[in-house]
Amino acid sequence: MAKIGILTDTTHCLPSELISRYGVKVIPMGLVLDRKPYLDQIEITPSEFWQQFKTLKSIPTTFAPNPKDFEKIFADMALGVDSIICILVSKVLTATQTAAISAKKSFSEHNSSVRIEIIDSKCAAGALGFLVLEAARAVESGSTFDEVIHLVQEMVPKVTYLAVLETMKYLIKGGRAPKIAAIGNLLGVRPIITNNKQTGEVSSIGRAQGKEKSMKKMVNMVADFVEPEKPLHMIVHYTDNLQDGELLREMVKSKYNCEELYMTPYSPVMAVHVGPVLSLAFYSG
C-alpha cells in the first residue's frame, strides 16, 4: 500500500501529542521580534513570545517559509512516503502557499514519482488543525491519496474559526483587518472575527462590550455553524492568559456536549497578528 505523508505549517495550533501521534510533519513559519528572527515553535515558544511581546521596541513581523524550505521537507518526507498532502493556512493571509507551489514544481521535475497535493485550508489555527487531524486519521485508516484529498476538500467549508480580539490594532498594522476594523477599535468594543469560508480572508462577524460578554456571545455563535445532531469537535485557543482559556473551555462544556475538546495556546506567529485573543475552532460531523 502506498504511504501518504501529511504536511502543515505551525499555525495549525493542534495539541503537540496529536501531531506526534499521527506523524504529521510541520514546516515552521517565521517571526521577527526587535529585528531578531525566530522559527515559530522551534526557536520560540508561546510563553517566551509573550514574555518578549510586552517589552518590544518595534512592531513584530512574520515571514513565510521559502521554496527551498519546502523542497527540503518534501525531500525528507519522500524518503519514507510515496505521496504528500500539504494542508496550509489560508493563502490570502501569507505567502506560504505560493512558496509551496513553487517548491512542488521544482521538486517534481526531479521526483516525478512522488505525488504532492497542496490544499488551501481557507482558515487558520485549530480550524486548519482539524483538517490536518482528519486527514491524518484517514491515512491511518487506510484511505487512498485521492480519498484523503476529497475528505479534506469537503471539510474546508465545514470547519469554523471564531476569535474575540482585545483590540483590532494588530490586525490593522498587519494589513489583515476587515474594512470596518477601525470603527470597532475606536468604540472600544471587543470584535469577533472569522475566516470567510469562500475566500479565507478575515471578516468581522460580531462584537460585544467587555471580555466575558464577548466570550459568551462567541460561544453562543457556535450553534449557528454546526448541525446539532452531529458530534461536535472543538479546540479552545488562548494567548497570554491561561485562566481565560480555562474559563472559555468551561463555557463551552456547559453549553455543548463535545466529542472532542482540546485547549491549546496560539502559536507565536499567529499571536503577532492578533495580539491578546481568545478563540474557538470547531466543526460537527
ROGULUM-150301 format. One line per 10 residues: their letters; for each residue z, x, y of N, C-alpha, C. Coordinates in pm, 1 decimal. Atoms other than C-alpha are relative to their C-alpha. Example, Ala and Ser with C-alpha at 12.3 -4.5 7.8 and 13.67 -1.06 7.14 Angstrom:
! ROGULUM-150301
as> 0.0:89.0:-119.0:780.0:1230.0:-450.0:0.0:90.0:120.0 | -6.0:-82.0:-119.0:714.0:1367.0:-106.0:73.0:-77.0:109.0
//
This chain:
! ROGULUM-150301
makigiltdt> 0.0:83.8:-119.7:0.0:0.0:0.0:0.0:87.8:125.4 | 8.4:-76.7:-124.0:-91.1:126.5:347.9:133.1:-5.2:74.0 | -124.5:-7.2:-75.8:203.5:241.0:556.3:-27.0:-23.7:148.3 | 16.8:38.6:-140.6:244.1:95.5:905.2:119.2:50.2:80.3 | -105.6:-44.8:-89.3:441.3:256.0:1186.5:5.1:-85.3:125.4 | -18.0:77.9:-123.2:583.8:68.2:1485.1:48.7:94.9:110.0 | -33.6:-84.9:-114.4:599.5:239.6:1825.1:24.0:-87.3:122.6 | -25.5:69.8:-126.1:752.1:115.2:2150.8:50.5:100.4:102.6 | -54.5:-87.8:-104.4:895.9:254.6:2474.5:147.0:-33.6:24.9 | -145.2:12.2:-15.7:1252.3:286.0:2599.8:45.3:-118.2:83.9
thclpselis> -44.0:121.2:-68.9:1250.8:-39.7:2794.3:37.1:-110.3:-98.9 | -20.4:104.1:101.3:1299.6:-229.6:2464.3:143.0:-55.6:-1.4 | -140.3:42.6:-9.2:1682.5:-245.8:2504.5:53.9:-63.7:-127.9 | -55.9:45.1:127.5:1740.8:-316.8:2134.1:124.1:82.9:-34.0 | -109.9:-82.8:50.7:2064.5:-204.2:1968.3:-55.3:119.9:-75.9 | 50.9:-123.1:62.2:2017.0:154.9:1851.3:3.4:-7.1:-151.9 | -8.6:8.1:145.6:2125.2:64.4:1499.1:-119.6:-74.0:-59.6 | 118.8:69.4:49.5:1827.7:-172.5:1464.9:-122.6:90.5:5.3 | 109.5:-96.8:-9.9:1584.9:95.0:1584.4:5.4:96.4:-118.3 | -16.6:-91.3:113.6:1726.8:330.9:1320.8:-23.7:-70.9:-132.3
rygvkvipmg> 11.1:76.1:124.8:1745.8:63.0:1051.9:-144.9:-21.8:-41.8 | 139.2:31.8:32.6:1374.0:-18.1:1074.8:-96.1:115.9:26.0 | 84.4:-117.6:-17.1:1247.3:329.7:1156.1:-101.2:-11.8:112.1 | 90.9:15.1:-113.5:1089.6:228.6:1486.6:-2.9:129.2:81.0 | 14.3:-117.8:-84.2:954.0:518.8:1690.5:-2.1:-42.8:146.7 | -14.1:35.7:-141.5:1027.0:521.7:2062.9:-47.5:116.0:87.6 | 44.3:-101.1:-95.8:843.3:709.5:2337.6:78.1:-20.1:129.7 | -84.4:18.8:-118.9:1064.9:776.4:2639.3:-79.0:-15.3:129.0 | 45.6:6.9:-138.1:985.9:664.5:2991.4:77.1:107.4:76.5 | -69.1:-101.5:-78.6:1097.6:891.5:3272.7:53.3:-55.9:130.7
lvldrkpyld> -52.6:37.7:-129.7:1306.3:862.5:3587.1:39.6:125.3:76.6 | -33.9:-112.5:-87.2:1379.8:1086.6:3883.5:116.6:-41.3:88.1 | -119.1:25.7:-79.9:1724.4:1095.2:4041.6:26.4:121.7:87.9 | -17.6:-110.7:-95.0:1761.6:1305.8:4355.1:-84.9:120.8:-39.5 | 103.9:-100.1:28.2:1445.3:1498.4:4261.9:9.8:64.7:-137.5 | -11.7:-55.9:134.8:1562.7:1576.9:3909.9:-54.5:-99.7:-102.3 | 56.9:91.1:98.8:1351.5:1426.5:3626.9:85.0:-8.0:-127.4 | -71.5:23.2:125.4:1509.0:1278.1:3313.8:-89.0:-82.1:-94.2 | 61.5:86.6:99.4:1371.0:1135.5:2991.8:98.9:-109.9:-35.5 | -85.0:116.5:20.2:1510.9:786.3:2952.8:60.7:-1.8:-139.9
qieitpsefw> -77.6:11.3:123.9:1781.4:752.7:2683.8:7.1:129.6:-81.6 | -6.3:-129.2:70.0:1726.7:1117.4:2577.8:79.7:99.9:83.0 | -67.5:-94.1:-89.0:1837.6:1321.1:2876.9:100.9:-67.9:92.6 | -97.9:73.9:-79.9:2040.8:1046.4:3043.6:31.7:-132.3:-69.7 | -44.9:124.9:61.6:2245.6:758.3:2903.2:24.2:-104.3:109.3 | -30.9:100.0:-101.5:2314.7:425.8:3077.4:126.4:30.7:80.2 | -124.2:-28.7:-72.9:2671.5:527.1:3163.5:-16.7:118.9:95.0 | 25.8:-115.5:-87.0:2554.5:863.3:3303.0:-83.5:-41.2:121.2 | 83.3:47.7:-110.2:2291.7:685.0:3510.4:84.6:-68.0:106.7 | -77.8:74.3:-98.5:2545.0:453.5:3674.7:101.2:88.4:72.4
qqfktlksip> -87.4:-94.8:-68.3:2777.1:742.4:3749.5:-74.3:67.1:115.3 | 80.2:-64.1:-104.6:2495.2:904.5:3948.8:-51.4:-99.8:103.1 | 65.5:99.7:-83.9:2348.1:584.9:4090.5:76.6:-26.5:129.0 | -82.4:36.0:-115.0:2637.8:518.4:4323.6:4.6:108.6:108.0 | -6.0:-108.6:-97.7:2603.9:857.1:4497.1:-137.9:60.6:28.5 | 135.2:-54.5:-20.9:2224.2:905.3:4505.9:-30.9:14.0:148.9 | 37.6:-25.7:-139.0:2091.0:1055.3:4828.6:-141.8:-48.5:30.2 | 137.0:46.7:-18.8:1731.0:937.0:4773.0:-28.2:-114.9:-96.2 | 35.6:114.2:82.9:1561.4:633.3:4622.0:-48.7:49.8:-137.0 | 44.9:-43.4:132.3:1526.3:679.6:4242.9:-138.6:-55.7:-31.9
ttfapnpkdf> 133.7:42.8:40.1:1178.8:653.3:4092.0:-15.4:16.0:-151.1 | 26.7:-10.6:143.7:1028.1:626.7:3745.0:-141.0:51.1:-22.2 | 136.3:-41.6:35.3:726.0:767.7:3567.5:-26.8:-32.3:-146.0 | 41.6:38.9:135.0:531.7:667.5:3258.3:-29.8:122.9:-84.9 | 47.6:-108.6:86.3:460.4:884.7:2955.1:-147.7:25.6:31.0 | 141.3:-27.4:-23.4:126.4:1061.1:2993.9:-77.7:-4.1:-132.5 | 78.1:8.5:124.0:-162.6:1050.2:2742.3:36.3:107.4:-103.3 | -36.6:-107.0:93.6:-58.6:1384.7:2590.8:129.2:-34.2:-74.3 | -123.9:42.6:66.0:287.7:1242.4:2519.7:-30.9:-97.3:-112.5 | 37.6:96.6:103.4:128.6:955.2:2331.5:-76.3:66.9:-114.3
ekifadmalg> 75.6:-69.8:105.3:-113.7:1181.4:2145.6:94.3:73.7:-94.8 | -94.2:-74.0:83.8:176.3:1391.4:2023.5:75.2:-93.3:-94.1 | -75.9:90.3:86.8:375.2:1094.6:1894.6:-92.0:-69.1:-100.6 | 96.6:52.7:96.6:60.1:945.7:1736.0:-18.3:100.1:-114.7 | 20.7:-104.0:101.3:6.3:1277.0:1555.8:121.7:13.2:-91.2 | -122.3:-9.5:80.4:368.9:1295.5:1442.7:11.8:-119.1:-95.2 | -9.3:119.4:83.1:361.0:938.0:1313.4:-105.3:0.0:-110.3 | 111.1:-0.3:96.5:26.7:990.6:1138.4:29.2:85.7:-122.9 | -38.5:-79.4:116.8:195.8:1241.1:905.9:63.1:-87.2:-107.5 | -68.6:84.4:97.5:377.1:950.7:741.4:-52.2:-141.7:-11.7
vdsiicilvs> 52.8:137.3:4.4:177.3:633.9:813.9:-152.4:2.9:8.3 | 146.0:13.6:-5.2:-180.3:510.2:789.6:-47.1:-74.5:124.5 | 35.6:77.1:-118.6:-171.4:284.6:1093.9:121.8:-13.6:90.5 | -106.2:5.7:-101.4:29.4:241.6:1414.0:-19.5:-124.3:86.6 | 0.7:113.7:-91.8:115.6:-73.4:1607.6:93.3:34.2:115.8 | -71.5:-46.8:-118.9:222.2:17.4:1959.3:22.4:-119.2:93.2 | -35.5:117.6:-80.1:405.7:-259.1:2149.6:75.6:48.3:123.3 | -51.4:-62.6:-120.6:474.4:-172.9:2512.0:37.8:-101.2:108.4 | -40.2:77.8:-116.1:632.2:-304.6:2831.7:-123.9:-52.5:72.4 | 110.0:63.0:-71.8:413.2:-531.4:3046.4:-85.0:101.0:77.2
kvltatqtaa> 89.5:-100.1:-59.0:107.9:-337.8:3161.6:-7.8:-8.8:152.3 | 6.0:11.1:-145.9:132.1:-472.5:3518.5:119.3:66.8:68.1 | -120.3:-60.0:-57.3:469.5:-302.9:3566.8:-0.4:151.7:-2.5 | -2.2:-143.7:20.0:382.8:51.9:3465.3:-133.7:49.0:-53.1 | 123.9:-59.8:51.0:100.5:291.9:3373.5:11.4:37.6:-147.4 | -23.8:-39.0:139.1:242.2:328.7:3021.8:-114.7:-41.6:-91.9 | 105.0:47.6:89.3:-20.9:115.5:2852.7:-133.5:70.2:25.9 | 122.1:-74.1:-33.5:-305.3:289.7:3038.1:-0.3:136.1:-66.8 | -11.9:-131.1:64.8:-177.4:622.2:2907.4:-18.4:-12.6:-150.5 | 11.8:20.4:144.4:-151.5:482.9:2552.8:-144.6:-24.3:-40.6
isakksfseh> 141.2:29.0:30.6:-509.3:350.9:2560.3:-83.7:126.9:8.7 | 71.1:-127.5:-14.2:-639.2:685.5:2685.5:28.9:92.1:-117.7 | -39.5:-85.8:112.7:-443.9:868.4:2415.4:-61.2:-48.6:-130.4 | 60.8:55.8:122.3:-571.2:634.7:2144.3:-146.1:42.1:-10.9 | 141.7:-37.9:0.9:-931.4:704.5:2242.1:-18.0:146.0:-36.7 | 9.8:-143.7:27.4:-879.9:1080.9:2239.0:43.6:32.7:-142.0 | -54.6:-27.5:133.9:-668.9:1083.4:1921.1:-95.3:-48.4:-108.8 | 85.7:59.5:103.1:-908.7:858.1:1729.3:-130.5:75.5:-20.4 | 121.2:-80.4:15.0:-1201.8:1091.7:1791.9:14.5:102.4:-112.2 | -24.8:-101.5:104.1:-1039.2:1338.2:1550.2:81.7:-54.3:-116.3
nssvrieiid> -83.2:60.3:105.6:-830.2:1099.8:1340.6:-43.7:-144.8:-23.1 | 57.1:134.0:9.4:-1057.2:803.2:1275.0:59.2:-83.3:-113.7 | -56.9:74.3:113.3:-875.0:710.8:953.4:130.7:-70.9:35.9 | -126.2:61.2:-42.2:-557.3:617.5:1144.0:-29.3:-113.4:97.8 | 22.4:115.6:-87.0:-576.1:267.9:1289.5:115.0:-11.8:100.6 | -101.0:15.9:-105.0:-395.9:215.7:1619.3:-29.8:-127.0:78.1 | 11.6:121.2:-81.0:-336.8:-116.6:1793.1:104.1:6.0:110.3 | -91.5:-0.7:-114.7:-184.7:-131.7:2141.9:12.7:-142.0:52.3 | -25.4:139.0:-38.4:-24.9:-463.2:2237.4:79.9:-5.7:130.5 | -71.6:24.9:-125.5:75.8:-571.6:2587.7:102.4:-110.4:-25.2
skcaagalgf> -105.4:98.5:24.6:410.5:-748.1:2548.3:8.4:-106.1:109.7 | -9.8:85.5:-117.7:376.3:-906.7:2895.7:145.0:-32.2:35.5 | -142.2:22.0:-27.5:752.9:-870.5:2920.0:70.9:134.9:0.6 | -79.7:-122.8:-3.5:1034.5:-616.7:2918.7:135.2:-27.0:-63.5 | -136.9:8.6:53.4:1387.8:-547.5:2795.2:0.0:-63.6:-138.8 | -14.9:53.6:134.4:1502.8:-747.2:2493.4:-111.2:-92.0:-44.0 | 115.8:81.3:38.7:1200.1:-978.9:2506.0:-102.6:89.1:-69.8 | 81.3:-100.8:67.5:990.0:-672.8:2427.0:67.2:41.1:-130.6 | -73.3:-43.2:118.3:1260.3:-568.2:2182.6:-15.2:-94.1:-117.4 | 15.4:95.6:109.8:1232.2:-888.5:1980.9:-139.6:6.1:-61.5
lvleaarave> 134.4:-18.1:55.5:855.3:-838.8:1944.6:-2.0:119.7:-94.6 | -7.3:-122.1:80.5:924.4:-489.8:1813.6:78.8:-24.9:-128.6 | -85.6:25.7:114.9:1202.1:-606.9:1583.6:-70.6:-85.9:-104.4 | 68.1:86.8:95.7:997.2:-885.8:1426.5:-119.9:68.4:-62.7 | 109.6:-78.1:57.8:701.1:-652.3:1381.3:52.2:92.4:-109.3 | -58.6:-91.6:98.3:924.5:-402.1:1201.5:47.4:-75.3:-124.0 | -43.1:81.1:114.4:1071.7:-675.3:981.9:-119.6:-45.5:-83.1 | 120.3:42.1:71.9:722.4:-796.8:894.4:-57.9:114.7:-81.9 | 47.5:-117.9:74.7:619.6:-445.1:795.0:85.2:20.3:-124.5 | -89.9:-19.9:113.6:926.8:-414.5:574.1:-22.3:-104.2:-109.8
sgstfdevih> 20.1:107.0:98.5:847.3:-746.8:405.9:-135.7:6.4:-68.3 | 127.3:-19.3:67.9:500.5:-626.2:311.5:-121.1:-56.6:69.8 | 114.2:53.3:-73.6:278.0:-781.5:580.0:-103.9:109.0:25.0 | 107.8:-95.6:-26.4:-58.9:-617.2:641.0:-6.3:32.5:148.7 | 21.7:-41.8:-137.9:-164.7:-441.8:960.4:-46.1:-117.7:86.0 | 53.3:113.4:-75.8:-366.4:-743.7:1077.7:100.4:-114.8:9.0 | -100.7:106.9:-1.3:-88.1:-986.5:982.0:110.4:28.8:101.8 | -104.7:-36.1:-95.8:168.5:-796.5:1188.2:-51.6:-16.7:143.1 | 59.3:15.4:-133.7:-64.0:-785.9:1489.0:-5.6:-147.3:38.7 | 9.3:144.1:-25.8:-123.8:-1160.0:1461.7:138.2:-58.4:29.6
lvqemvpkvt> -137.0:48.0:-21.0:250.9:-1225.2:1435.5:47.6:33.5:140.9 | -47.1:-43.4:-131.9:326.8:-1024.4:1749.3:-74.7:-74.0:110.7 | 78.6:68.9:-103.1:42.3:-1178.2:1949.2:41.4:-146.1:14.3 | -47.2:138.5:-6.8:167.6:-1526.1:1859.1:138.6:-9.7:62.5 | -135.6:0.9:-55.8:522.1:-1430.5:1962.2:4.0:29.6:148.8 | -1.7:-41.8:-141.0:426.6:-1289.5:2305.0:33.6:-115.4:94.8 | -35.6:108.8:-91.7:431.2:-1630.9:2479.4:131.0:-71.2:-33.2 | -122.4:67.8:42.5:745.7:-1736.4:2291.4:127.0:72.2:44.5 | -119.4:-73.7:-42.4:985.3:-1458.4:2394.5:18.1:-15.4:150.6 | -30.1:22.7:-142.3:1158.7:-1504.5:2729.9:104.7:98.8:48.0
ylavletmky> -93.5:-90.4:-66.2:1338.8:-1271.5:2967.0:43.3:-65.6:130.4 | -56.2:52.2:-123.7:1568.2:-1406.4:3238.9:103.5:99.4:51.8 | -97.0:-94.0:-56.3:1775.4:-1196.6:3477.1:54.5:-50.9:132.7 | -66.0:26.5:-127.8:2026.9:-1259.5:3754.2:19.9:133.6:70.2 | -10.4:-124.2:-75.9:1999.5:-988.3:4018.4:107.7:-10.5:106.9 | -96.2:-5.0:-110.4:2273.9:-885.2:4255.6:-73.8:0.1:132.7 | 83.1:-9.5:-119.5:2000.3:-810.0:4509.1:-144.5:25.1:-41.6 | 141.7:-24.6:24.8:1620.9:-800.8:4527.3:-45.4:135.3:55.6 | 47.2:-116.6:-75.8:1615.1:-477.3:4727.8:-62.0:108.0:-88.5 | 55.9:-104.8:86.5:1543.7:-251.9:4428.6:-139.2:-38.9:-49.4
likggrapki> 133.6:45.9:36.2:1250.8:-463.9:4311.2:-94.9:11.0:118.5 | 82.9:-9.2:-120.1:1122.7:-473.8:4669.1:-41.6:144.8:24.7 | 30.5:-141.6:-21.1:1146.3:-95.3:4704.6:-101.0:51.9:-100.7 | 91.0:-45.5:104.3:961.8:-50.4:4376.5:-132.6:-73.5:-3.3 | 125.4:72.9:-5.7:685.6:-295.0:4469.7:-21.1:-97.2:-114.2 | 12.6:89.8:114.9:759.9:-522.0:4172.7:59.0:-138.2:25.6 | -69.4:124.9:-29.9:927.3:-811.9:4351.0:-96.5:-115.5:20.0 | 78.5:118.6:-33.2:796.0:-1170.2:4373.7:-19.8:-8.9:150.7 | 32.7:8.1:-142.2:641.7:-1260.6:4710.7:112.4:-60.8:83.9 | -106.8:64.5:-77.3:942.1:-1474.0:4813.3:131.4:77.3:-8.3
aaignllgvr> -122.4:-76.3:24.5:1190.8:-1199.5:4726.6:82.0:22.4:125.6 | -73.1:-33.8:-122.4:1279.1:-1109.6:5084.3:81.1:-117.8:51.2 | -71.9:118.5:-44.5:1382.9:-1468.3:5159.1:135.1:-9.4:-70.6 | -123.9:6.3:77.0:1637.7:-1471.7:4879.1:96.1:109.7:38.4 | -83.8:-112.9:-36.0:1763.1:-1131.3:4980.6:72.4:-26.3:132.8 | -60.1:26.6:-130.1:1823.7:-1241.7:5340.8:108.1:-106.8:-7.5 | -97.6:107.6:12.1:2008.8:-1553.2:5234.3:124.4:41.7:-78.4 | -113.8:-48.6:75.7:2240.7:-1350.6:5014.7:20.4:-71.4:-131.8 | -13.3:69.1:128.0:2174.5:-1565.6:4707.7:-28.8:97.1:-114.0 | 31.9:-79.0:118.7:2151.7:-1430.6:4354.6:-127.3:-56.1:-62.3
piitnnkqtg> 124.7:50.0:55.7:1789.4:-1463.8:4245.8:-2.8:11.8:-152.1 | 21.7:-3.7:144.5:1694.1:-1539.5:3886.1:-149.3:23.9:-21.2 | 139.7:-36.9:18.9:1372.2:-1374.4:3772.0:-38.8:-6.6:-147.7 | 53.7:-2.2:136.0:1149.4:-1376.8:3464.4:-130.9:76.1:2.9 | 136.2:-53.0:7.3:820.4:-1230.2:3343.7:-94.7:-116.5:-23.2 | 101.7:102.1:17.9:522.0:-1459.6:3387.0:-66.3:17.6:-135.8 | 48.9:-11.0:136.8:403.2:-1534.9:3033.0:-151.0:21.8:-8.9 | 144.4:-22.7:-0.3:35.3:-1522.1:3131.3:-36.9:139.8:50.6 | 38.0:-126.6:-63.3:32.0:-1211.1:3349.7:96.1:114.8:-28.1 | -100.1:-104.0:18.7:352.8:-1023.4:3271.1:66.6:43.8:128.2
evssigraqg> -59.5:-36.5:-128.2:435.5:-998.9:3640.5:139.5:-60.2:15.1 | -132.1:53.7:-31.0:786.9:-1051.3:3772.1:-16.9:-122.2:89.6 | 5.5:120.6:-82.1:832.4:-1401.9:3909.6:140.0:-56.6:18.0 | -129.6:63.0:-28.9:1121.6:-1589.1:4068.6:3.2:-137.6:-63.9 | -8.9:127.3:72.1:1245.8:-1885.4:3867.6:119.2:-85.1:44.5 | -114.9:76.0:-47.4:1564.4:-1990.9:4044.8:93.5:88.7:79.7 | -100.7:-76.3:-74.0:1865.0:-1885.1:4247.5:127.0:-81.4:8.6 | -128.4:68.1:-12.5:2230.4:-1967.0:4293.8:94.6:87.0:82.1 | -99.0:-72.1:-78.4:2522.4:-1870.8:4514.5:110.3:51.3:-93.4 | -110.5:-55.7:75.9:2772.3:-1634.7:4353.1:-37.6:40.5:-140.5
keksmkkmvn> 31.7:-56.4:131.2:2776.8:-1440.7:4029.5:20.0:-99.3:-113.4 | -29.2:88.2:114.3:2941.0:-1692.8:3798.9:-91.4:-122.3:-1.8 | 90.1:115.5:-4.4:2730.3:-1988.0:3918.4:-140.7:38.3:-43.8 | 134.5:-43.7:37.7:2410.3:-1788.6:3877.6:-7.6:30.7:-149.4 | -3.4:-25.0:144.1:2513.8:-1676.4:3528.5:-6.5:-131.5:-77.0 | -2.2:130.6:66.9:2588.0:-2035.9:3430.9:-136.7:-67.5:8.3 | 133.0:60.4:-15.9:2254.3:-2151.9:3572.0:-100.0:65.8:-93.6 | 91.5:-70.5:89.4:2069.2:-1884.3:3377.0:22.0:-42.2:-145.3 | -30.1:43.1:136.7:2246.5:-1980.7:3054.3:-55.1:-140.3:-25.0 | 52.6:135.7:15.6:2154.1:-2345.0:3110.1:-152.2:-1.5:-7.7
mvadfvepek> 146.0:-6.9:-0.6:1791.0:-2246.1:3171.8:-58.2:30.5:-138.3 | 48.7:-36.3:132.9:1762.0:-2114.2:2816.6:-56.7:-122.5:-71.7 | 42.2:123.1:67.9:1728.7:-2473.2:2692.8:-141.3:-42.6:38.2 | 133.6:36.9:-45.1:1406.7:-2510.2:2894.1:-109.8:77.0:-72.6 | 100.4:-88.4:59.6:1234.1:-2237.6:2693.9:0.9:1.2:-152.7 | -12.4:-9.7:145.7:1340.8:-2294.2:2333.5:-13.3:-137.1:-65.6 | 6.0:121.9:79.7:1294.4:-2550.2:2059.2:134.0:-14.8:-70.5 | -137.6:11.4:48.1:1643.2:-2680.2:1973.9:14.2:-7.4:-151.5 | -9.3:11.6:145.3:1562.2:-2743.4:1607.5:-24.9:132.6:-72.0 | 28.6:-130.1:60.8:1469.5:-2378.3:1550.9:112.6:98.9:29.9
plhmivhytd> -105.3:-99.7:-22.5:1708.4:-2081.3:1513.5:-22.1:76.7:130.7 | 7.4:-70.2:-127.6:1788.1:-1905.3:1841.2:41.4:146.0:-17.8 | -24.5:-144.3:4.8:1772.5:-1526.4:1872.4:20.2:46.3:143.7 | -38.5:-30.3:-138.1:1937.8:-1375.7:2180.2:55.2:141.8:13.3 | -63.1:-126.5:-38.9:2021.0:-1043.2:2345.1:53.8:-16.6:141.6 | -62.6:-2.6:-132.2:2263.0:-1023.5:2639.1:-7.4:143.3:51.2 | 8.0:-132.9:-60.8:2199.5:-730.5:2874.2:92.1:8.5:121.8 | -81.6:-25.0:-119.2:2430.8:-580.3:3133.8:-36.4:137.9:53.6 | 29.2:-132.0:-56.8:2409.8:-280.1:3366.0:128.0:78.3:25.0 | -114.1:-82.9:-37.8:2714.7:-140.9:3543.3:135.4:-63.8:-29.5
nlqdgellre> -127.5:69.8:20.2:2978.1:-392.6:3430.1:4.4:-62.3:-139.9 | -10.8:48.3:138.1:3055.9:-433.7:3059.8:74.0:-133.4:-7.0 | -78.4:123.3:2.9:3309.6:-708.3:3133.3:-86.1:-121.6:35.6 | 91.2:108.8:-34.8:3041.7:-920.7:3299.8:-92.8:-31.6:-117.1 | 82.7:21.1:117.7:2823.5:-869.3:2994.5:73.7:-79.6:-106.3 | -80.8:72.3:98.8:3104.3:-988.8:2770.6:21.8:-145.3:41.9 | -15.0:136.7:-49.6:3158.8:-1294.3:2992.2:-127.7:-79.5:-23.3 | 127.8:67.7:21.3:2789.1:-1380.1:2975.2:-21.1:-31.0:-147.6 | 12.5:23.1:144.5:2792.6:-1341.8:2597.9:85.8:-119.3:-42.8 | -86.9:112.9:34.1:3085.9:-1585.1:2575.9:-58.8:-131.8:50.8
mvkskyncee> 66.8:119.4:-52.2:2897.9:-1833.1:2794.9:-110.0:-46.1:-96.1 | 108.0:31.0:94.7:2604.5:-1813.7:2554.5:57.7:-58.0:-128.6 | -59.9:44.5:126.5:2825.5:-1852.6:2247.3:59.8:-140.0:10.4 | -62.2:131.5:-15.7:2999.5:-2157.5:2390.6:-103.0:-111.8:12.5 | 103.4:102.0:-21.4:2668.9:-2337.3:2458.7:-103.4:-5.2:-112.3 | 107.3:-5.7:100.0:2432.6:-2223.5:2181.0:51.3:58.8:-131.4 | -28.0:-55.5:132.0:2451.2:-2154.5:1809.6:-110.5:98.4:-34.4 | 103.9:-101.5:17.8:2260.5:-1827.9:1784.3:-0.4:55.2:-143.2 | 13.2:-64.5:130.1:2129.0:-1698.8:1454.4:22.4:150.2:13.2 | -23.2:-141.5:-34.4:2125.5:-1352.2:1612.4:47.7:5.7:143.8
lymtpyspvm> -48.3:-19.2:-135.5:2324.3:-1247.9:1917.7:48.4:143.9:14.7 | -35.0:-139.6:-25.1:2338.4:-889.3:2042.1:35.2:17.0:147.5 | -26.8:-34.9:-139.3:2466.0:-727.4:2360.4:-27.0:148.8:18.4 | 34.3:-140.2:-22.2:2318.2:-404.7:2497.7:-9.8:29.8:149.6 | 21.4:-37.5:-139.7:2307.4:-212.1:2825.7:-148.3:15.9:29.6 | 136.1:-30.9:-42.1:1985.9:-181.6:3023.9:-24.6:149.0:-18.0 | 36.2:-140.9:-1.1:1802.8:142.6:2976.6:-2.3:46.8:145.9 | 1.8:-49.6:-137.3:1828.1:366.0:3286.8:-131.8:-25.7:72.5 | 129.4:18.2:-66.8:1454.3:337.2:3355.6:-20.7:-144.2:44.9 | 4.7:139.2:-43.5:1490.2:-41.3:3373.6:93.1:-21.3:118.7
avhvgpvlsl> -101.3:20.9:-103.6:1802.6:-23.3:3588.9:-46.2:51.7:136.0 | 52.3:-53.4:-125.9:1622.1:186.2:3852.8:-66.1:-110.5:82.6 | 81.0:99.1:-70.8:1403.7:-112.9:3939.6:71.6:-131.0:29.7 | -69.4:127.7:-23.3:1661.6:-392.4:3932.7:138.8:16.0:60.8 | -136.3:-16.8:-46.2:1995.2:-240.9:4028.8:95.4:-75.8:-90.4 | -95.7:75.4:81.6:2307.2:-425.1:3903.5:-57.2:-136.5:-38.9 | 64.8:121.3:48.1:2191.5:-715.2:3688.1:64.7:-46.5:-130.1 | -37.9:57.7:128.5:2279.9:-946.8:3401.6:-121.0:-78.6:-48.9 | 119.7:69.6:44.0:2008.1:-1085.2:3179.5:10.6:-46.4:-144.6 | 11.9:53.4:135.1:1913.7:-1272.5:2862.6:-143.2:16.4:-46.5
afysg> 131.1:-4.7:64.2:1624.5:-1213.5:2626.2:12.3:-81.6:-127.7 | -18.9:93.3:112.2:1557.6:-1474.4:2360.2:-131.3:-63.5:-44.1 | 107.8:85.6:47.8:1324.2:-1685.3:2150.1:56.3:-88.6:-110.2 | -39.9:86.2:111.2:1351.6:-1967.5:1899.7:-110.2:3.1:-104.6 | 100.0:-4.8:105.6:1183.2:-1951.5:1563.6:54.8:66.4:-124.6
//
